[in-house]
Amino acid sequence: MLGRRFLDSGFLVRTSMTPVQNRNARITTAQTIERHVRWAKIRRSLFPVASLLEPFEAPITVASLAAAVVPGKSTLAALGFVCIFQTLAALATMRVIRGHAMGVALARSGLDRKR
């Protein structure tokens, strides 16, 4: 969609079959937030209405809202389950995409070393 917008604006767009290696291992929390805000602005400019619904695509957000609106043992248990499940799913996805687990990624980046 972004490529289409560039084309419509008169820019030349080419597709590369070489993946871009972009690891943000050594950035601050503020830089991480700035990066996510930039991407959110791009998504909002492409699909304004859909961007309003994005928070509800995250199971943790939905479970947190449910626990806040209807507090109780079952909603807190559901929130705990969702947090564990989403974390495990993210780690499994990293293993499939990168070919190794998070610990290996940290070891390679040097972030696991105590200073």
MODELLER restraints for C-alpha pairs under 7 A, 6 or more apart:
rsr = mdl.restraints
at = mdl.atoms
rsr.add(forms.Gaussian(group=physical.xy_distance, feature=features.Distance(at['CA:3:A'], at['CA:13:A']), mean=6.51, stdev=0.5))
rsr.add(forms.Gaussian(group=physical.xy_distance, feature=features.Distance(at['CA:7:A'], at['CA:13:A']), mean=6.39, stdev=0.5))
rsr.add(forms.Gaussian(group=physical.xy_distance, feature=features.Distance(at['CA:25:A'], at['CA:109:A']), mean=6.79, stdev=0.5))
rsr.add(forms.Gaussian(group=physical.xy_distance, feature=features.Distance(at['CA:43:A'], at['CA:51:A']), mean=6.52, stdev=0.5))
rsr.add(forms.Gaussian(group=physical.xy_distance, feature=features.Distance(at['CA:44:A'], at['CA:51:A']), mean=5.22, stdev=0.5))
rsr.add(forms.Gaussian(group=physical.xy_distance, feature=features.Distance(at['CA:55:A'], at['CA:61:A']), mean=6.48, stdev=0.5))
rsr.add(forms.Gaussian(group=physical.xy_distance, feature=features.Distance(at['CA:56:A'], at['CA:62:A']), mean=5.90, stdev=0.5))
rsr.add(forms.Gaussian(group=physical.xy_distance, feature=features.Distance(at['CA:59:A'], at['CA:82:A']), mean=6.57, stdev=0.5))
rsr.add(forms.Gaussian(group=physical.xy_distance, feature=features.Distance(at['CA:60:A'], at['CA:79:A']), mean=6.83, stdev=0.5))
rsr.add(forms.Gaussian(group=physical.xy_distance, feature=features.Distance(at['CA:60:A'], at['CA:82:A']), mean=6.11, stdev=0.5))
rsr.add(forms.Gaussian(group=physical.xy_distance, feature=features.Distance(at['CA:60:A'], at['CA:83:A']), mean=6.16, stdev=0.5))
rsr.add(forms.Gaussian(group=physical.xy_distance, feature=features.Distance(at['CA:63:A'], at['CA:78:A']), mean=6.70, stdev=0.5))
rsr.add(forms.Gaussian(group=physical.xy_distance, feature=features.Distance(at['CA:63:A'], at['CA:79:A']), mean=5.03, stdev=0.5))
rsr.add(forms.Gaussian(group=physical.xy_distance, feature=features.Distance(at['CA:64:A'], at['CA:79:A']), mean=6.23, stdev=0.5))
rsr.add(forms.Gaussian(group=physical.xy_distance, feature=features.Distance(at['CA:66:A'], at['CA:75:A']), mean=6.41, stdev=0.5))
rsr.add(forms.Gaussian(group=physical.xy_distance, feature=features.Distance(at['CA:67:A'], at['CA:75:A']), mean=4.91, stdev=0.5))
rsr.add(forms.Gaussian(group=physical.xy_distance, feature=features.Distance(at['CA:67:A'], at['CA:76:A']), mean=5.73, stdev=0.5))
rsr.add(forms.Gaussian(group=physical.xy_distance, feature=features.Distance(at['CA:91:A'], at['CA:101:A']), mean=6.72, stdev=0.5))
rsr.add(forms.Gaussian(group=physical.xy_distance, feature=features.Distance(at['CA:91:A'], at['CA:102:A']), mean=6.88, stdev=0.5))
rsr.add(forms.Gaussian(group=physical.xy_distance, feature=features.Distance(at['CA:94:A'], at['CA:101:A']), mean=6.51, stdev=0.5))
rsr.add(forms.Gaussian(group=physical.xy_distance, feature=features.Distance(at['CA:95:A'], at['CA:101:A']), mean=5.01, stdev=0.5))
rsr.add(forms.Gaussian(group=physical.xy_distance, feature=features.Distance(at['CA:106:A'], at['CA:112:A']), mean=5.53, stdev=0.5))
